[in-house]
């Protein structure tokens, strides 16, 4: 008889241990009625991932332990694998327990602890050393957890998009102890290209060990991280024989028999733009819902950034939970007001206008003695932005909605944003998108349905904070700016290396300098949804006070 496996790609909430346990139990009860032998849940499914410094709290660990015991006592007639933190006298482990007939019959502790980019598991966990292979309905099933299947070179593979052709130690251990099938629990966060990289890693290990692998991945948004699901299985030749959907909860049946995995789950892979867009939608939806906000507020300017932010918000939450406010100044073009109003009407969101010139004039009158003899400069530009930020935060206070900021990665890199102005808010939706990616995703979104006015996409970008202003007055072209940002921020290439790629020394040194001197702004910005291999968040921890500018003294 084949071993029937249910892969539970579920959305677990960090810290909501009781809710996560009940979700697991409901999946188990359904699996029993379908005659399933084995239910697999993601990494740390009981407590959510990443729990971060909750793991330093004894009361949190105690709750996890009590809920695991309670969950185990309710499970009969099916084998279940649950991820959870596990405290012993020797240390704290990232573990997976196998539950059968009301008790825990075996436990595996993760051996490879990722400690790079967004991962800092070595801060919390000790490394396991022993394999875990259990007989389930006549099949010897081995367990691994996420980084175990990547091996010692996981960091290099994950950052350089290459896979090392050698057996991972934890996989080899399971095989040596008789595993016929390997089950891997994962909380593998999304970034562009990550799905293809995961498959390549697992395919390599399946082929090297001639062993089928089932890869169960977490789904959901957690602060800046998005877990995209996309669980899959490989046969013992390294061929992908089952592919689950991305960016949604899903449970899928698979069957293992004599070295083969049989499944009718064959979801399509996503294009790069579709994957990024769906990651942003899921990230916004879960951030808003998991934190209990009734809806969101957006300052709609008539520009490309706020337009894309609005489209994402509506797709994530529905038009009824989104309010937009147009706050024109004396420098706002008529087309900006027209396009903002048109887009809001087309999406059916609550729209209002609050003119800021009267407030700006009062501020300028109050500052007239202090500013006497001084020309109009960025001070007055920033004042307009701060008035808008104050208005949005006032509406947020009054109605409880979350303010979504609209700044992009190009602006966050160079400081082309105003502290306590357009940076004021609770979630920076586009924080990890360069300006060119913003344009590309806007065009992609219009292929789903026409929602962003074409004029917004085609007109030159402008902050509209002074007469006839365009972004190119202050910054290089976005084609040049974005490329330099990607090389320096995402790939850690040095100034000389980037110049060697054909970019002018003036542009490179200027942009790198701006990246470093604006760290204080980024440190005060709201969290943003991470979609690249290196965002301004958990995986960017540069000092504010630093004289390094990327130039090496010869």
C-alpha positions in Angstrom: 0.0 0.0 0.0 1.3 3.5 -0.8 2.1 5.9 2.0 -0.5 8.7 1.8 1.0 12.1 2.7 -0.8 15.4 3.3 1.5 18.4 2.9 -0.1 21.2 4.9 1.2 24.5 3.5 -0.4 26.7 6.3 -0.3 30.3 7.4 0.9 30.3 11.0 0.9 33.5 13.2 4.0 34.2 15.3 3.2 33.9 19.0 -0.4 32.7 18.5 0.4 29.2 19.7 -3.2 28.2 20.6 -4.5 29.3 17.2 -1.7 27.6 15.3 -2.3 24.4 17.3 -6.0 24.4 16.4 -5.3 25.0 12.8 -2.9 22.0 12.8 -5.5 19.9 14.5 -8.3 20.9 12.0 -6.0 19.8 9.2 -5.3 16.5 10.9 -9.0 15.8 11.4 -9.7 16.3 7.8 -6.7 14.2 6.8 -8.0 11.3 8.9 -11.3 11.3 7.0 -9.3 11.1 3.8 -7.3 8.0 5.0 -4.0 9.9 5.2 -1.0 8.2 6.9 1.3 11.2 7.4 0.6 15.0 7.8 3.5 17.3 7.4 3.5 20.9 8.7 6.1 23.7 8.1 9.1 24.7 10.2 8.1 26.0 13.7 4.5 25.7 12.7 3.4 25.6 16.3 4.8 29.1 17.2 5.2 30.7 13.8 8.4 31.8 12.1 10.5 33.7 13.0 9.6 34.1 16.7 12.8 36.1 17.2 13.4 37.2 20.8 10.2 35.5 22.0 12.5 32.5 22.1 14.4 34.2 25.0 11.2 34.2 27.1 10.8 31.1 29.4 7.0 31.7 29.5 6.8 31.6 25.7 8.8 28.3 25.6 6.6 26.9 28.3 3.4 27.7 26.4 4.8 26.0 23.3 5.6 22.9 25.3 2.2 22.8 26.9 0.4 23.3 23.6 2.5 20.6 21.9 1.6 18.1 24.6 -2.0 19.0 24.5 -2.0 18.7 20.7 -0.3 15.4 20.8 -2.8 14.0 23.2 -5.7 14.7 20.8 -4.1 13.1 17.7 -4.9 9.4 16.9 -5.1 7.4 13.7 -2.6 9.4 11.7 1.1 10.4 12.1 1.8 14.2 12.3 5.0 16.1 12.0 4.9 19.4 13.9 7.7 22.1 14.1 8.3 23.8 17.4 11.1 25.1 19.7 12.4 22.4 22.1 14.1 23.3 25.4 16.4 20.8 27.1 19.1 21.0 29.8 21.6 21.0 26.9 20.1 23.9 25.0 17.2 25.2 22.9 16.6 23.5 19.5 14.6 24.2 16.3 12.8 20.9 16.4 10.2 18.7 14.7 8.2 16.1 16.6 6.5 13.0 15.2 3.2 12.4 16.9 1.5 9.0 16.8 -1.5 7.7 18.9 -1.5 10.5 21.4 2.2 10.8 22.1 5.5 12.1 20.7 7.4 9.0 19.4 10.4 10.8 17.9 12.0 14.2 17.6 14.5 15.8 15.2 16.6 18.8 16.0 17.8 21.1 13.1 21.5 20.7 12.5 22.4 23.6 10.1 21.4 27.0 11.6 21.3 29.8 9.1 22.9 33.0 10.4 23.1 35.3 7.4 20.9 37.9 5.7 17.4 37.7 7.3 18.3 34.6 9.4 19.9 34.7 12.9 19.1 31.3 14.3 22.5 31.0 16.0 21.3 33.7 18.3 18.6 31.4 19.7 19.2 27.8 18.9 21.8 25.1 19.5 22.6 22.7 16.6 21.3 19.2 16.6 23.7 16.4 15.7 21.5 13.2 15.3 19.4 12.0 12.4 15.7 11.0 12.8 14.3 8.1 10.8 10.9 6.7 11.7 8.8 3.8 10.3 5.5 5.1 9.2 3.1 2.5 7.7 6.1 0.4 6.6 8.1 3.3 5.1 11.3 4.6 6.7 10.9 8.4 6.7 13.7 10.7 7.5 13.3 14.3 8.8 15.3 17.5 7.9 14.5 21.1 8.6 15.0 23.8 6.0 18.8 24.7 6.0 19.7 21.1 6.6 19.0 20.3 2.9 21.1 23.3 1.8 24.1 22.1 3.7 27.1 23.9 4.9 27.2 26.1 1.7 23.7 27.3 2.2 24.7 30.9 2.5 26.8 30.9 -0.7 24.0 29.1 -2.6 21.3 31.4 -1.4 23.1 34.6 -2.1 25.0 33.7 -5.3 22.2 31.6 -6.8 24.4 28.6 -7.4 24.1 25.1 -6.0 27.0 23.2 -4.7 27.1 19.7 -6.1 27.8 17.7 -2.9 25.7 15.8 -0.5 24.3 17.8 2.5 25.5 16.3 5.8 22.0 16.0 7.4 20.5 14.4 4.3 23.4 12.0 4.1 22.8 11.0 7.8 19.2 10.3 7.2 20.0 8.1 4.1 22.7 6.3 6.1 20.2 5.4 8.8 17.8 3.8 6.3 15.6 6.6 5.1 13.7 5.8 2.0 11.9 9.1 1.9 13.0 12.5 3.2 10.5 15.0 4.6 11.8 18.6 4.9 9.9 21.2 7.1 10.6 24.8 5.8 10.1 28.4 6.6 11.9 29.7 3.5 11.1 33.4 2.8 10.5 34.7 -0.6 12.8 36.8 -2.7 13.0 37.1 -6.5 14.3 33.8 -7.9 14.1 31.9 -4.6 11.5 29.4 -5.9 13.8 28.2 -8.7 16.8 28.1 -6.3 14.9 26.0 -3.8 13.9 23.4 -6.4 17.5 23.3 -7.7 18.9 22.6 -4.2 16.3 19.9 -3.4 16.6 18.3 -6.9 20.4 18.1 -6.3 20.1 16.3 -3.0 17.4 14.0 -4.3 19.6 13.0 -7.2 22.8 12.7 -5.2 21.1 10.5 -2.6 18.7 8.7 -5.0 16.0 9.5 -2.5 12.6 11.3 -2.9 12.2 14.5 -1.0 9.0 16.2 0.1 9.5 19.9 0.7 6.8 21.6 2.9 7.0 25.4 3.0 5.3 28.0 5.2 2.9 30.5 3.7 2.1 34.1 4.9 3.5 37.5 5.7 5.4 38.2 8.9 6.5 41.8 9.3 8.9 42.4 6.4 9.1 38.8 5.4 6.8 36.9 3.0 6.7 33.1 2.9 5.5 32.1 -0.5 4.6 28.4 0.0 5.2 26.7 -3.3 5.8 23.3 -1.6 6.9 20.5 -3.9 8.3 17.0 -4.1 11.1 15.4 -6.1 11.5 11.7 -7.1 14.7 9.9 -6.5 16.1 11.0 -9.9 15.7 14.7 -8.9 12.7 15.4 -11.1 9.9 17.6 -9.6 6.8 15.4 -9.6 4.5 17.7 -7.5 4.2 21.4 -7.3 1.8 23.2 -4.9 0.6 26.8 -5.4 2.3 29.9 -4.3 1.1 32.7 -2.0 -1.9 30.9 -0.6 -2.7 28.3 2.0 -3.1 24.8 0.5 -3.1 21.2 1.6 -2.2 18.6 -1.1 -2.2 14.8 -1.1 0.8 12.9 -2.3 1.6 9.2 -2.2 4.9 7.4 -1.8 5.4 3.9 -3.1 8.6 2.0 -4.0 10.7 5.1 -4.6 8.1 7.1 -6.5 5.9 10.0 -5.4 2.6 10.2 -7.1 0.6 13.5 -7.0 -2.0 15.3 -9.1 -0.8 18.6 -7.8 0.9 20.3 -10.7 0.6 24.1 -10.2 2.2 26.5 -12.7 5.3 28.5 -11.8 4.9 32.3 -11.6 6.6 34.9 -13.7 9.0 37.2 -11.9 6.7 40.2 -11.9 3.7 38.1 -10.9 5.6 36.6 -8.0 6.7 40.0 -6.7 3.3 41.5 -7.0 1.6 38.6 -5.2 4.3 38.8 -2.5 3.4 42.5 -1.9 -0.3 41.7 -1.8 0.2 38.9 0.7 2.6 41.0 2.8 0.1 43.9 3.0 -2.9 41.6 3.7 -1.2 39.7 6.6 0.5 42.8 8.1 -2.9 44.6 8.3 -5.0 41.6 9.3 -2.6 39.9 11.8 -2.1 43.3 13.6 -5.9 44.0 13.7 -6.1 47.2 11.6 -9.6 47.9 10.2 -8.1 49.3 7.0 -5.5 51.5 5.5 -4.9 55.1 4.5 -2.8 56.3 1.5 -1.8 59.7 0.5 -2.6 59.6 -3.2 -0.5 62.1 -5.2 -1.3 61.3 -8.8 2.2 59.8 -9.1 3.4 56.2 -9.9 4.4 55.2 -6.4 1.1 56.0 -4.6 -0.8 54.5 -7.6 0.9 51.1 -7.3 0.5 51.2 -3.5 -3.2 51.8 -3.9 -3.6 48.9 -6.4 -1.8 46.6 -4.1 -3.8 47.7 -1.1 -7.1 47.1 -2.9 -6.0 43.7 -4.2 -5.0 42.8 -0.6 -7.9 44.1 1.4 -10.8 45.1 -0.9 -11.8 48.6 -1.8 -14.0 49.0 1.3 -11.0 48.9 3.6 -9.0 51.5 1.7 -9.2 55.3 2.0 -7.1 57.7 -0.1 -6.5 61.4 0.5 -5.3 63.8 -2.2 -3.4 66.7 -0.5 -2.7 69.3 -3.3 -0.4 72.2 -2.8 0.2 75.3 -5.0 2.7 73.1 -7.0 0.4 70.2 -7.7 -0.4 69.9 -11.4 -4.1 69.6 -12.5 -3.3 66.3 -14.1 -2.2 64.9 -10.8 -5.5 65.7 -9.2 -7.4 64.3 -12.2 -5.5 61.1 -12.3 -5.7 60.5 -8.6 -9.4 61.1 -8.6 -9.9 58.9 -11.7 -8.0 56.0 -10.2 -9.8 56.2 -6.9 -13.2 56.2 -8.6 -12.2 53.3 -10.9 -11.2 51.2 -7.9 -14.2 52.3 -5.8 -12.2 53.5 -2.8 -13.1 56.3 -0.4 -11.5 59.5 -1.8 -11.1 63.0 -0.3 -9.1 66.1 -0.9 -7.4 68.4 1.7 -5.6 71.4 0.3 -2.4 72.0 2.2 -1.6 75.6 1.0 -3.5 77.3 3.8 -1.6 75.3 6.4 1.7 75.9 4.6 1.1 79.6 4.6 0.4 79.6 8.3 3.7 77.8 8.9 5.6 80.2 6.7 4.1 83.2 8.4 5.1 81.8 11.8 8.7 81.2 10.5 9.0 84.4 8.6 11.3 86.1 11.1 13.5 83.1 11.4 13.7 82.6 7.6 14.1 86.3 6.7 16.5 86.7 3.8 16.6 83.0 3.0 15.7 81.6 -0.3 13.1 78.8 -0.9 14.9 75.5 -0.7 14.4 71.9 0.5 13.2 73.3 3.9 10.0 74.5 2.3 9.7 71.3 0.2 10.0 69.2 3.3 7.5 71.3 5.2 4.9 70.4 2.6 5.6 66.7 3.0 5.5 67.0 6.8 2.1 68.7 6.7 0.8 65.8 4.6 2.3 63.3 7.0 0.7 65.0 9.9 -2.7 65.0 8.2 -2.5 61.3 7.4 -1.4 60.4 10.9 -4.2 62.4 12.4 -6.7 60.5 10.3 -5.0 57.3 11.4 -5.4 58.3 15.0 -9.0 59.2 14.6 -10.2 56.1 12.6 -7.6 53.5 13.5 -6.4 52.8 10.0 -2.8 52.0 9.1 -1.0 54.6 7.0 0.8 53.0 4.0 3.8 54.9 2.9 4.7 55.0 -0.7 8.5 55.5 -0.9 10.5 53.1 -3.1 14.0 51.5 -2.7 15.6 54.1 -5.0 14.4 56.9 -2.7 15.3 55.0 0.5 18.8 54.4 -0.8 19.5 58.0 -1.6 17.5 59.7 1.1 15.1 61.3 -1.4 12.4 61.2 1.2 11.3 63.4 4.2 11.6 62.2 7.8 8.2 62.7 9.5 6.7 63.6 6.1 6.2 61.0 3.4 8.1 58.5 5.6 5.4 58.8 8.3 3.3 55.6 8.5 3.1 52.0 9.5 4.1 50.0 6.5 6.3 50.9 3.5 4.8 48.7 0.8 7.4 49.6 -2.0 10.4 49.9 0.2 12.2 47.0 -1.6 11.3 48.0 -5.1 13.5 50.2 -7.3 11.8 52.9 -9.3 12.1 50.9 -12.5 10.5 47.9 -10.8 7.7 50.1 -9.7 7.0 51.1 -13.3 7.3 47.4 -14.4 4.9 46.2 -11.8 2.4 49.0 -12.6 2.4 47.9 -16.2 2.0 44.2 -15.1 -0.9 45.2 -12.8 -2.7 46.8 -15.7 -2.6 43.4 -17.6 -4.9 42.0 -14.9 -7.3 44.9 -15.2 -6.9 48.5 -16.2 -6.5 50.2 -12.9 -3.5 52.6 -13.1 -4.1 55.5 -15.5 -1.6 55.3 -18.4 -0.7 59.0 -18.0 0.6 58.2 -14.5 2.9 55.5 -16.0 4.1 57.7 -18.9 4.7 61.1 -17.3 8.1 62.0 -15.8 8.2 61.4 -12.0 8.0 64.5 -9.8 7.7 65.2 -6.1 5.8 68.4 -7.0 7.3 70.4 -4.1 8.5 73.3 -6.2 7.7 74.8 -9.6 8.4 72.5 -12.6 10.2 69.9 -10.5 11.1 66.5 -11.8 13.1 63.8 -10.0 16.0 64.0 -12.6 16.7 67.5 -11.2 18.1 65.9 -8.1 19.0 62.3 -9.1 20.7 60.5 -12.0 18.4 58.7 -14.4 16.6 55.8 -12.6 18.2 53.4 -15.1 21.7 54.4 -13.7 20.6 54.9 -10.1 18.8 51.6 -9.8 21.6 49.6 -11.3 24.2 51.1 -8.9 21.9 50.5 -5.9 21.4 46.9 -6.9 25.1 46.3 -7.4 26.1 48.0 -4.1 23.2 47.0 -1.8 22.0 43.6 -3.1 25.3 42.2 -4.4 27.8 43.9 -2.1 30.0 45.0 -5.0 32.6 47.7 -4.3 32.8 51.1 -5.8 35.7 50.1 -8.1 33.9 47.0 -9.2 30.8 49.0 -10.2 32.9 51.6 -12.0 34.5 48.7 -13.8 31.1 47.7 -15.1 30.9 50.9 -17.1 29.2 53.4 -14.7 30.8 56.8 -14.2 33.0 57.3 -11.2 31.0 60.5 -10.4 27.7 58.7 -10.3 28.9 55.7 -8.4 30.7 57.6 -5.7 27.8 60.1 -5.3 25.2 57.4 -4.9 27.3 55.2 -2.6 27.9 58.3 -0.4 24.1 59.0 -0.3 23.4 55.4 0.6 25.7 55.7 3.7 24.8 59.1 4.9 21.1 58.4 4.8 21.2 55.3 7.1 19.7 57.4 9.9 16.6 58.0 7.7 16.2 54.3 6.9 16.6 53.4 10.6 13.5 55.5 11.3 11.4 54.3 8.4 8.6 51.8 8.7 9.1 48.2 7.9 8.6 47.3 4.3 7.8 44.1 2.4 11.1 42.3 1.4 11.1 41.0 -2.2 14.8 41.1 -3.2 17.8 39.1 -1.8 18.8 42.2 0.2 16.3 44.7 1.5 16.6 47.6 3.9 15.5 45.7 7.0 16.7 42.6 8.8 19.4 41.9 6.3 20.8 45.4 6.2 22.4 46.3 9.5 24.8 49.1 8.8 25.9 51.6 11.5 24.5 55.1 11.4 27.7 56.6 12.7 30.4 55.5 10.2 32.9 57.2 7.9 33.0 54.3 5.4 32.0 55.4 1.9 33.0 52.4 -0.1 36.3 54.0 -1.2 39.5 52.0 -0.3 42.5 54.1 0.5 45.4 53.0 -1.6 
